[in-house]
Amino acid sequence: MAESADGPGKRPSITDQEALQFHSRGRPGKLEIVATKPMATQRDLSLAYSPGVAVPVKAIAHDPSTVYDYTVRGNMVAVITNGTAILGLGNLGALAAKPVMEGKAVLFKRFADVDSIDLEIGTEDPDEFISAVKFLGPSFGGINLEDIKAPECFYIEERLREMMDIPVFHDDQHGTAIIAAAGMINAIHLTDRDIKSTRLVCNGAGAAGIACLDLIKAIGFEPSNVILCDTKGVVYRGRHEGMNQWKSAHAVDTPLRTLEDAMAGADIFFGLSAKGALTPKMVKSMAANPIIFAMANPDPEITPEDAQKAREDVIIATGRSDYPNQVNNVLGFPYIFRGALDVRAKTINMEMKIAATHALAGLAREDVPDDVAAAYRGARPRFGRDYIIPVPFDPRLIHVIPIAVAKAAMESGVAQRPIVDMEAYKAQLSARRDPIAGAMQRIIERVRRTPKRVVFAEGEEEQVIRAAHSFVHQGLGTAILVGREERVRAAAEAAGLDLADRGIEIHNARLSQRNSLYAQFLYERLQRRGYLFRDCQRMINQDRNYFGAAMVAQGDADAMVTGVTRNFSIALEEVRRVIDDKPGHRVVGVSIVLSRGRPIVVADTAITEMPSAEDLAEIAVEAAGVARRFGYEPRVAMLAFSNFGHPPGERAQRVQEAVRILDSRRLDFEYDGEMGADVALNKELMTAYPFSRLKDTANVLVMPALHSASISTRMLQELGGATVIGPLIVGLEKPVQIVSLGAKDSDIVNMAAMASFNIGG
């Protein structure tokens, strides 16, 4: 139904003028075409068009399946309408439908990285519409029909599915059905009902209503327990007025004739009709713990306030974003098409819809990550009466729904390109929305093979507990939470987390049998730096960073992650009082910048403020080691404001000296400098310096000072669309990573994995 993405329980305040300004400012509309290949030189144009384009043309003519290799078809969906049923506004015509269709295309891209284009067909004749669409198959991997009135939409979809060998999906029907059915499954679970004996009344016999009944019966509802109503009352066998073949398929033998009659004793109400269709009196007549899906838009059949006033035990969902349990089609169509496209499905069948339904229902029952709470201004949903359907900004949707759909397509025989490695596919899906997920996958896989014991130093913080829980749940190792046990368990219980799982330990520093050993160890390190034994005892007993670092230093844990409640520099200072630098190495901060699928290692982004030439040389060696640990052959650019002596300057001279120091060490990786960032990263510009030792663009950038490193990485992240991981600490004898102040649980898990992997080792 509704496809707004406002937070649960947050009423949006949007004026008409704001909406018009949003759609008109800058370039009018919400879409543009962006080239995915470089178009900077004559050679680029020759490859993109004539004469180079002739080569893939011939290849596709020889083998049509290669169209997926050389064009966008495999990731392109057409959103098509004639504007006869626009988003609750009625028949306003094809032209008026364009803003909605553009919005649909934007949602495809935003949520599932599916490219999409809107097509508005200027006819209300179903056969003319079919004729206009049926020849579009070579252009698209799928067709999303939208905002077409019933009953013509049934006929149009059926005919196009017969004619075309790509998925044709009318989202108003099936999308609404899938989301509503997922919520219904969870509501049935919460009210301890048996689906076989549950009675459901559906008011509204249009596209969505019919699709809902088709799906819930396929899931397991007894047809005799399902009653369909329309504006003329109950759809019963023998009725002639206002009937068609799609309604007739759901007619039942019953003496009931009105919606009010049907609602008496009903367990579930599905409303896909009009404001006010369901009255408080009808709600009162329903069975115990009634379940109501009032999905009319923009105003539901009954408001949650009125339903809850009539019955305190009601569970209610609507199509509105300003109430809990929103039936929002954006939870379905992007991910359903994602899975269908990735296996090149010939159609979207009932098995795929059922798989999507159960995957959505299952996701709502899982713990919600920080990313969701952040998207909804700190409101963290938890499975229950007000949270039976996932919310649109849940980052897990991208790797849960498409996998379920793809598996169902393969098992039902409609997939033309089966996926063999589902774990690799899951990683690819995650990377589509989160570049960090793609970069982290190799690390995660290695950590799973050799799980480690990781200290989560700030163990009383909710996001740290969530991170520890996720770390163990993903099979990455044992999580050691440092904190007072009663507070850790209370915080976990408040967050809805079960710490009974094996793999999570709680260590209270003050009560630990090891604290005297740790205190003595710390005293031996600090006694000549002005610290008394009682100072060290207090530090171990009261400061979790000292206690956690001592655990790692003494071999009681393998790695540590901290930083949620303390500034980076303070946390690092505390850790370095306990853990030495690795012999022959220096401690540096390294960040990984991910931009357009291109990983770049940047150093030093955290430790050395104004490095000398010797410092820069050592930083280069450490950063090259990080690149190798990530699996890349390092090509190190020593950056400055100048290129190979021009213009001259003091900082440039230090970089030149650093290169000479590296020359004296006979290293086994490529490096050169001083050079500007543009030359280091642009192969065309690099050709102006044929003497450069770098055979290709740099993947390691050594900055001339900490301020330039920090400014550039933060600027890239904010303005350049890049993703930055880090700073990562490199060069300690034992692996410790420090997250940013107030980090989310997903960030903490990633840093814990980095510590387990020992990225600096």
C-alpha positions in Angstrom: 0.0 0.0 0.0 1.7 3.2 1.2 5.3 3.6 0.1 6.4 6.5 2.3 9.4 5.7 4.4 8.8 7.9 7.5 9.4 6.3 10.8 6.9 4.3 12.8 4.8 6.4 15.1 6.2 9.6 13.5 3.5 11.7 11.9 5.0 13.5 8.8 4.4 17.2 8.5 4.6 18.0 4.8 2.9 20.9 3.1 1.7 20.9 -0.6 4.3 23.6 -1.3 7.1 21.5 0.1 6.1 18.6 -2.0 6.0 20.8 -5.2 9.4 22.3 -4.4 10.9 18.9 -3.7 9.9 17.7 -7.2 10.8 20.9 -9.0 14.1 22.1 -7.5 17.2 21.6 -9.5 16.4 19.3 -12.4 12.7 18.7 -12.4 11.6 15.2 -11.5 13.5 12.5 -9.6 15.5 10.6 -12.3 18.5 11.1 -14.5 20.6 8.8 -16.7 24.2 8.4 -15.6 26.8 6.6 -17.7 28.6 3.7 -16.0 31.6 3.7 -18.2 34.2 6.6 -18.7 33.4 9.1 -21.4 36.4 11.3 -21.0 38.4 10.6 -24.2 38.0 9.9 -27.8 39.0 6.3 -27.2 36.2 6.0 -24.6 33.7 7.2 -27.1 35.0 4.9 -29.7 34.5 1.9 -27.3 31.1 3.1 -26.1 29.7 3.7 -29.5 31.1 3.4 -33.0 33.0 1.4 -33.9 33.5 -0.5 -30.6 29.8 -1.1 -30.0 29.6 -3.3 -33.0 31.4 -6.1 -31.2 28.8 -6.7 -28.5 26.1 -6.3 -31.1 27.5 -9.2 -33.1 28.0 -11.3 -29.9 24.4 -10.8 -28.8 23.1 -11.7 -32.3 25.2 -14.9 -32.2 24.1 -15.8 -28.6 21.1 -13.8 -27.2 21.9 -14.8 -23.6 25.0 -12.6 -23.7 22.7 -9.5 -23.7 23.0 -9.9 -19.9 26.8 -9.7 -20.1 27.0 -6.6 -22.3 23.9 -4.5 -21.5 21.8 -3.3 -18.5 18.9 -5.6 -19.4 19.6 -8.0 -16.5 19.2 -5.1 -14.0 16.6 -3.1 -15.7 12.9 -3.0 -14.8 10.1 -1.0 -16.5 7.5 0.6 -14.2 4.4 0.9 -16.4 0.9 2.4 -15.9 -2.0 4.0 -17.6 -2.9 6.1 -14.6 -6.4 4.6 -14.0 -5.9 4.0 -10.3 -3.2 6.4 -9.0 -2.1 5.8 -5.4 -5.5 6.2 -3.9 -6.3 9.2 -6.0 -8.3 7.4 -8.7 -8.3 7.7 -12.5 -6.3 10.9 -13.2 -4.6 9.7 -16.4 -1.2 8.5 -17.6 0.4 12.0 -17.5 -0.6 12.6 -13.9 0.8 9.2 -12.9 4.4 10.1 -13.9 5.5 11.5 -10.5 4.4 8.3 -8.8 6.1 6.1 -11.4 9.3 8.1 -11.2 9.1 7.6 -7.4 8.7 3.9 -7.9 11.8 3.8 -10.1 13.8 5.7 -7.4 12.7 3.2 -4.7 13.9 0.3 -6.9 17.3 1.9 -7.1 17.5 3.1 -3.5 16.5 -0.2 -1.8 17.7 -2.9 -4.1 20.1 -1.3 -6.7 17.7 -2.2 -9.5 17.8 0.2 -12.4 14.3 1.3 -13.5 12.6 3.6 -15.9 8.9 4.7 -15.9 6.7 4.3 -18.9 3.2 5.9 -19.0 0.9 4.4 -21.6 -1.8 6.8 -22.8 -4.7 4.4 -23.2 -7.4 2.9 -21.0 -8.1 0.1 -23.5 -6.6 -3.1 -22.0 -5.8 -4.6 -25.4 -4.1 -1.4 -26.6 -2.1 -1.3 -23.4 -1.1 -5.0 -23.8 0.0 -4.3 -27.4 2.1 -1.4 -26.3 3.9 -3.4 -23.6 4.3 -6.9 -25.1 7.1 -5.9 -27.5 9.3 -4.4 -24.8 10.8 -7.7 -23.6 14.2 -7.2 -25.3 14.7 -3.9 -23.4 14.0 -5.0 -19.8 14.6 -7.8 -17.4 11.2 -7.4 -15.8 7.9 -5.4 -15.9 6.4 -3.8 -12.9 2.7 -2.9 -13.6 1.4 -0.1 -11.3 -1.8 1.8 -10.6 -4.1 0.1 -13.1 -7.7 -0.2 -12.1 -9.5 -3.5 -11.5 -10.7 -5.7 -13.1 -8.7 -4.7 -16.2 -5.4 -5.1 -14.2 -6.1 -8.9 -13.8 -6.6 -9.3 -17.6 -3.6 -7.2 -18.5 -1.2 -9.0 -16.2 -2.5 -12.5 -17.2 -2.1 -11.8 -20.9 1.4 -10.2 -20.5 2.6 -13.1 -18.4 1.5 -15.5 -21.2 3.2 -13.4 -23.9 6.5 -12.4 -22.2 9.4 -14.5 -21.0 10.4 -12.1 -18.2 8.7 -11.4 -14.9 5.5 -9.4 -15.1 4.3 -8.3 -11.6 1.4 -6.0 -10.7 2.6 -4.6 -7.5 -0.7 -3.1 -6.3 -1.9 -6.7 -6.2 0.9 -8.9 -5.2 3.1 -6.5 -3.3 0.3 -5.5 -1.0 -0.6 -9.2 -0.6 2.9 -10.3 0.3 3.5 -7.6 3.0 0.0 -8.0 4.5 0.3 -11.8 4.6 3.7 -11.5 6.3 2.3 -9.3 9.0 -0.7 -11.6 9.3 1.5 -14.7 9.9 3.2 -12.9 12.8 -0.1 -11.6 14.2 -1.4 -15.2 14.1 1.8 -16.3 15.9 1.4 -13.6 18.6 -2.3 -14.6 19.3 -1.6 -18.3 19.3 -4.0 -19.1 16.5 -4.1 -22.1 14.1 -4.1 -20.9 10.5 -6.3 -23.8 9.4 -9.1 -22.7 11.7 -8.7 -18.9 11.5 -11.6 -16.9 10.0 -10.8 -13.9 7.8 -13.0 -11.3 6.2 -11.7 -9.2 3.3 -13.5 -6.0 2.4 -12.5 -4.9 -1.1 -12.6 -7.0 -4.2 -10.2 -5.0 -6.3 -6.7 -5.9 -7.4 -5.1 -6.0 -3.9 -8.1 -7.7 -2.3 -8.2 -10.6 -4.8 -4.4 -11.0 -4.6 -4.5 -11.2 -0.8 -7.0 -14.0 -0.9 -5.1 -15.9 -3.5 -1.9 -15.7 -1.4 -3.4 -16.5 2.0 -5.1 -19.5 0.6 -1.9 -20.7 -0.9 -0.2 -20.2 2.5 -2.7 -22.5 4.2 -6.1 -20.8 4.9 -9.1 -23.0 4.5 -11.2 -21.4 1.6 -14.4 -21.9 3.6 -13.0 -19.7 6.4 -12.4 -16.8 4.0 -15.2 -14.3 3.2 -14.8 -11.7 0.5 -17.0 -8.5 0.6 -17.4 -5.6 -1.8 -19.7 -2.6 -2.0 -22.7 -4.9 -2.5 -22.0 -7.1 0.5 -20.7 -10.7 0.8 -19.5 -12.4 -2.4 -21.5 -15.7 -2.0 -22.2 -18.5 -4.5 -25.1 -17.7 -6.6 -24.8 -14.0 -6.5 -25.0 -12.3 -9.9 -24.9 -8.6 -9.2 -21.5 -6.9 -9.7 -19.7 -10.2 -10.2 -16.7 -11.2 -12.5 -14.6 -14.3 -12.9 -12.0 -13.1 -10.3 -14.6 -12.5 -7.6 -16.4 -15.7 -8.4 -13.3 -17.7 -7.7 -13.6 -16.6 -4.0 -17.4 -17.0 -3.6 -18.5 -19.2 -0.7 -21.6 -21.0 0.5 -22.9 -18.8 3.3 -26.1 -17.2 4.6 -24.2 -14.1 5.5 -25.0 -11.1 3.3 -23.4 -7.9 4.8 -20.0 -7.0 6.0 -21.5 -6.5 9.5 -22.8 -10.1 9.4 -19.5 -11.4 8.3 -17.5 -9.6 10.9 -19.3 -11.3 13.9 -16.8 -13.7 15.3 -14.1 -13.1 12.7 -10.5 -13.4 13.7 -8.9 -11.2 11.0 -10.1 -8.3 8.9 -8.4 -7.2 5.7 -9.5 -3.9 4.4 -8.7 -2.7 0.9 -11.7 -0.5 0.4 -12.6 2.9 1.8 -12.4 5.2 4.9 -14.9 4.3 7.6 -15.9 0.9 6.1 -15.1 -0.8 9.4 -17.1 0.5 12.4 -16.2 0.2 16.1 -19.4 -1.9 16.5 -18.0 -4.5 14.0 -14.6 -4.5 15.8 -16.4 -5.3 19.1 -18.2 -8.2 17.4 -14.9 -9.9 16.4 -13.2 -12.8 18.2 -10.8 -12.4 21.0 -7.4 -10.7 20.1 -8.8 -9.4 16.7 -6.4 -8.7 13.9 -7.1 -5.8 11.7 -5.4 -4.7 8.5 -7.0 -1.4 7.6 -5.1 -0.7 4.3 -7.3 1.9 2.5 -5.2 5.0 1.6 -4.9 7.7 2.5 -7.4 7.1 5.2 -7.9 3.5 6.6 -11.2 1.7 7.1 -10.8 2.5 10.8 -8.1 4.4 12.6 -5.9 2.7 15.2 -7.2 5.0 17.8 -10.8 4.1 17.2 -10.0 0.4 16.9 -8.1 0.4 20.2 -10.9 2.3 21.9 -13.3 -0.4 20.8 -11.0 -3.3 21.7 -7.9 -3.1 23.9 -6.8 -6.5 22.7 -6.7 -5.5 19.0 -3.6 -5.8 16.7 -3.9 -3.3 13.9 -1.9 -2.5 10.8 -2.5 0.3 8.2 -1.0 1.6 5.0 0.0 4.7 6.8 3.6 5.6 7.8 2.5 7.6 10.8 1.2 4.4 12.6 3.0 1.2 13.6 2.7 -1.9 11.4 2.7 -0.1 8.1 1.9 -2.3 5.1 4.5 -0.7 2.8 5.1 -2.2 -0.6 8.7 -1.0 -0.6 9.4 -4.0 1.6 8.6 -6.2 -1.3 8.9 -5.2 -4.9 12.5 -4.0 -5.0 13.8 -7.2 -3.3 11.4 -9.6 -5.2 12.7 -8.2 -8.5 16.3 -8.3 -7.2 16.0 -12.1 -6.6 14.1 -12.7 -9.8 16.6 -10.8 -11.9 19.6 -12.4 -10.4 18.4 -15.9 -11.4 16.9 -14.6 -14.7 13.5 -15.9 -13.7 11.0 -16.3 -16.5 8.2 -15.3 -14.2 7.3 -14.4 -10.6 5.2 -17.4 -9.5 3.3 -18.2 -6.3 6.2 -20.1 -4.8 8.4 -17.0 -5.0 5.6 -14.9 -3.4 5.2 -17.3 -0.6 9.0 -17.4 0.0 9.1 -13.6 0.2 6.2 -13.6 2.6 7.8 -16.1 5.0 11.2 -14.3 4.8 9.6 -11.0 5.7 7.7 -12.5 8.6 10.8 -14.2 9.9 12.8 -10.9 9.7 10.3 -9.1 11.9 10.9 -11.6 14.7 14.7 -10.9 14.8 16.5 -8.3 16.8 16.6 -4.9 15.1 20.1 -3.4 14.5 21.2 0.2 15.3 20.8 1.2 11.6 17.1 0.9 11.9 16.9 2.9 15.1 19.1 5.6 13.6 16.8 5.8 10.5 13.8 6.3 12.8 15.2 8.9 15.2 16.2 6.4 17.9 12.9 4.5 18.0 13.9 0.8 18.1 11.0 -1.5 17.1 10.7 -4.9 18.8 8.6 -7.9 17.7 5.2 -7.6 19.3 1.8 -6.2 18.7 3.2 -2.9 17.4 5.9 -4.5 15.2 4.7 -7.4 13.1 6.1 -6.1 9.8 9.8 -5.0 9.2 10.4 -1.3 8.5 11.7 -0.1 5.1 15.2 1.0 6.2 16.1 -2.4 7.7 19.5 -3.1 6.0 18.9 -6.8 6.2 16.1 -6.8 3.7 18.5 -6.7 0.8 20.1 -10.0 1.7 17.1 -11.8 3.2 14.2 -11.4 0.6 16.1 -11.8 -2.7 17.8 -15.0 -1.4 14.4 -16.5 -0.5 12.9 -15.4 -3.9 15.9 -16.8 -5.8 15.8 -20.1 -4.0 12.1 -20.5 -4.7 12.6 -19.6 -8.4 15.3 -22.3 -8.7 13.2 -24.9 -6.8 10.1 -24.2 -8.9 12.0 -24.4 -12.2 11.6 -20.9 -13.5 15.2 -19.8 -12.9 17.4 -19.7 -16.0 20.6 -19.0 -14.2 20.7 -20.9 -10.9 23.0 -19.5 -8.1 25.4 -22.1 -6.8 27.1 -20.3 -3.9 24.4 -18.7 -1.8 26.9 -17.3 0.8 28.7 -15.5 -2.0 25.4 -14.2 -3.3 24.5 -12.9 0.1 27.7 -11.0 0.3 27.1 -9.5 -3.2 23.6 -8.4 -2.1 24.9 -6.7 1.0 27.6 -4.9 -1.0 24.9 -3.4 -3.3 23.6 -1.2 -0.4 26.6 -1.1 1.9 30.1 -0.9 0.3 31.6 -1.8 3.7 29.8 -5.2 3.6 31.6 -6.1 0.4 35.0 -5.0 1.6 34.5 -6.9 4.9 33.3 -10.2 3.4 36.8 -11.5 2.9 37.7 -10.6 6.4 34.5 -12.1 7.8 35.2 -15.4 6.0 38.7 -15.7 7.3 37.7 -14.9 10.9 35.0 -17.6 10.8 37.6 -20.1 9.9 39.7 -19.3 13.0 37.3 -17.8 15.6 38.8 -15.6 18.3 38.1 -14.5 21.8 37.4 -10.7 21.6 37.0 -8.3 24.5 34.1 -5.8 24.1 35.4 -3.4 26.7 32.3 -1.2 27.2 30.1 -4.1 28.0 27.3 -2.2 29.8 26.4 -0.2 26.7 23.4 -1.4 24.7 25.0 -1.1 21.3 28.1 -3.0 22.5 25.9 -5.8 23.9 24.1 -5.9 20.5 27.4 -6.0 18.7 28.7 -8.8 20.9 25.5 -10.8 20.3 25.8 -10.3 16.6 29.5 -11.2 16.6 28.7 -14.5 18.2 25.5 -15.1 16.1 27.6 -14.7 12.9 30.0 -17.4 14.1 33.0 -15.0 14.4 34.1 -16.1 17.9 33.6 -15.6 21.6 32.5 -12.2 22.9 33.8 -11.1 26.3 31.7 -8.2 27.7 33.5 -6.3 30.4 31.1 -4.8 33.0 29.0 -5.4 36.1 27.0 -8.5 35.4 23.7 -7.3 36.8 23.9 -4.1 34.6 24.9 -6.0 31.5 22.1 -8.4 31.9 19.6 -5.7 32.7 20.7 -3.7 29.6 20.4 -6.9 27.5 16.9 -7.7 28.8 15.8 -4.1 28.1 17.1 -4.5 24.6 15.3 -7.9 24.1 18.6 -9.8 23.8 19.2 -13.3 25.2 22.7 -13.6 26.7 22.2 -17.3 27.5 23.8 -18.3 24.2 27.1 -20.0 24.4 29.9 -17.8 23.2 29.1 -14.7 25.3 31.0 -14.2 28.6 30.6 -11.4 31.2 33.7 -10.3 33.2 33.5 -7.9 36.1 37.0 -6.3 36.5 36.6 -5.7 40.2 35.5 -9.3 40.9 37.8 -11.1 38.5 40.3 -13.6 39.9 42.8 -12.3 37.4 42.8 -8.6 38.4 45.7 -8.9 40.9 47.8 -10.5 38.2 46.8 -7.7 35.7 47.6 -5.0 38.3 51.0 -6.5 38.9 51.7 -6.7 35.2 50.6 -3.0 34.7 52.7 -1.9 37.7 55.8 -3.5 36.3 55.2 -1.5 33.1 54.4 1.8 34.8 56.4 1.9 38.0 59.1 4.1 36.6 56.6 6.4 35.0 55.2 7.8 38.2 52.6 5.1 39.0 52.2 3.4 42.4 50.8 -0.2 42.7 47.6 1.1 44.1 47.2 3.4 41.0 47.6 0.3 38.8 45.2 -1.7 40.9 42.6 1.1 40.7 43.0 1.3 36.9 42.5 -2.4 36.4 39.5 -2.5 38.8 37.7 0.6 37.6 38.7 1.2 33.9 37.5 -1.4 31.4 40.1 -0.3 28.8 42.9 -1.2 31.1 41.3 -4.4 32.2 40.4 -5.5 28.7 43.8 -4.6 27.3 45.4 -6.6 30.1 43.3 -9.6 29.2 44.7 -9.4 25.7 48.3 -8.7 26.8 48.2 -11.7 29.1 46.7 -14.1 26.5 43.3 -14.4 28.2 41.7 -13.0 25.0 42.9 -12.6 21.4 41.7 -9.1 20.6 39.8 -6.1 21.8 37.4 -3.4 20.6 36.6 -0.2 22.4 35.8 3.5 21.9 32.0 3.9 22.2 32.2 6.0 25.3 35.7 7.6 25.0 37.5 9.8 22.5 39.9 7.9 20.1 43.1 9.6 21.4 42.2 8.9 25.1 41.3 5.3 24.4 44.5 4.7 22.4 46.6 6.3 25.2 45.1 3.9 27.7 45.7 0.9 25.5 49.3 1.8 24.8 50.1 1.9 28.5 49.2 -1.8 28.5 50.2 -3.1 25.1 53.6 -2.4 23.4 54.3 -1.5 19.8 55.2 -4.5 17.7 59.0 -4.8 17.5 60.3 -3.3 14.3 57.0 -1.5 13.5 55.4 1.8 14.3 51.8 2.5 15.3 49.8 4.3 12.6 46.2 4.9 11.8 45.0 3.6 8.4 41.7 4.3 6.8 40.1 2.3 3.9 38.3 4.5 1.4 35.8 2.8 -0.8 34.6 4.8 -3.8 32.9 3.3 -6.9 34.1 -0.1 -6.0 37.7 1.0 -5.7 39.5 0.5 -2.4 42.2 2.9 -1.4 44.4 2.7 1.8 45.1 6.1 3.3 47.7 6.7 6.1 48.3 8.1 8.6 44.8 9.2 9.6 45.0 9.0 13.4 48.5 9.0 15.1 51.4 11.0 13.7 50.5 14.7 13.5 53.5 16.1 11.6 55.6 13.2 10.3 59.3 13.5 9.5 60.8 11.9 6.4 61.7 8.9 8.4 58.2 8.7 9.8 56.7 8.9 6.3 58.8 6.0 5.1 57.7 3.9 8.1 54.1 4.8 7.5 54.4 3.8 3.9 55.7 0.3 4.9 52.9 -0.2 7.5 50.2 0.9 5.0 51.6 -1.4 2.3 51.3 -4.2 4.7 47.7 -3.4 5.4 47.0 -3.5 1.6 48.5 -6.9 1.4 46.5 -8.1 4.3 43.4 -7.0 2.4 44.6 -9.0 -0.6 45.9 -6.2 -2.8 49.3 -5.8 -4.2 50.4 -2.4 -2.9 51.2 0.6 -5.1 52.1 3.4 -2.8 51.9 7.1 -3.7 53.7 9.5 -1.4 51.5 12.5 -1.6 52.2 16.2 -1.6 50.9 19.4 -3.1 53.5 19.1 -5.8 54.5 16.7 -8.6 58.1 15.5 -8.7 59.7 18.8 -7.6 57.2 21.3 -8.9 56.4 23.6 -7.2 59.1 23.3 -4.6 58.3 23.5 -0.9 59.4 22.3 2.6 56.8 19.6 2.9 57.5 18.3 -0.6 61.2 18.0 0.3 60.3 15.8 3.3 58.3 13.5 1.0 61.2 13.4 -1.4 63.5 12.4 1.4 61.0 9.7 2.5 61.2 8.2 -1.0 65.1 8.2 -0.8 64.8 6.4 2.6 62.5 3.8 1.0 65.0 3.4 -1.8 67.7 2.4 0.7 65.5 -0.4 2.1 65.1 -2.4 -1.0 61.3 -3.0 -0.6 59.2 -5.5 -2.5 56.3 -3.1 -3.5 55.9 -0.3 -5.9 56.2 3.3 -4.5 56.9 6.7 -5.7 56.5 10.4 -5.0 56.1 13.2 -4.3 52.9 13.5 -6.3 49.5 15.0 -6.1 46.4 12.9 -5.4 45.0 13.5 -8.9 48.2 12.2 -10.5 48.3 9.2 -8.2 44.7 8.2 -8.9 44.3 9.1 -12.6 46.1 7.0 -15.2 45.8 9.6 -17.9 47.4 12.3 -15.8 50.1 9.8 -14.7 51.2 9.4 -18.4 52.7 13.0 -18.1 55.4 11.4 -15.9 56.6 8.3 -17.8 59.5 7.9 -15.3 57.1 7.1 -12.4 57.7 3.7 -10.9 54.0 3.1 -10.4 52.8 0.8 -13.2 49.1 1.6 -12.5 47.1 4.0 -10.3 48.0 4.0 -6.6 45.9 2.0 -4.1 47.9 3.2 -1.0 48.1 7.0 -0.3 50.6 8.2 2.3 49.6 11.7 3.3 52.2 14.3 4.2 50.5 15.1 7.6 47.7 13.9 9.8 45.6 17.0 9.1 45.6 16.5 5.4 44.7 12.8 5.9 41.9 13.5 8.2 40.4 16.4 6.2 40.6 14.5 2.9 39.0 11.3 4.1 36.2 13.1 5.9 35.6 15.4 2.9 35.4 12.4 0.6 32.9 10.7 2.9 30.6 13.7 3.1 30.9 15.2 -0.4 32.3 12.5 -2.7 30.0 9.6 -2.0 32.8 7.5 -0.6 32.6 5.1 2.4 35.4 5.2 4.9 36.4 2.3 7.2 38.6 3.3 10.1 40.9 4.6 11.3 42.3 1.2 11.9 45.2 0.9 14.4 48.2 -0.8 12.9 51.5 -1.7 14.6 50.5 -2.8 18.1 51.9 -6.1 19.4 48.4 -7.3 20.2 45.3 -6.5 18.1 43.1 -3.7 19.4 40.7 -1.5 17.4 39.0 1.7 18.5 35.6 2.7 17.1 34.3 6.3 16.9 32.5 7.8 19.8 28.9 6.5 19.9 29.4 4.0 17.1 26.5 1.8 15.9 26.5 -1.9 16.6 27.3 -2.8 13.0 30.4 -0.6 13.1 31.5 -2.3 16.4 31.1 -5.8 14.8 33.2 -4.7 11.8 35.9 -3.4 14.1 35.8 -6.5 16.2 36.2 -8.6 13.0 39.2 -6.4 12.0 40.7 -6.9 15.4 40.2 -10.7 15.2 41.7 -10.7 11.7 44.6 -8.6 13.1 44.7 -6.3 10.1 48.0 -4.9 11.2 49.6 -8.3 11.7 
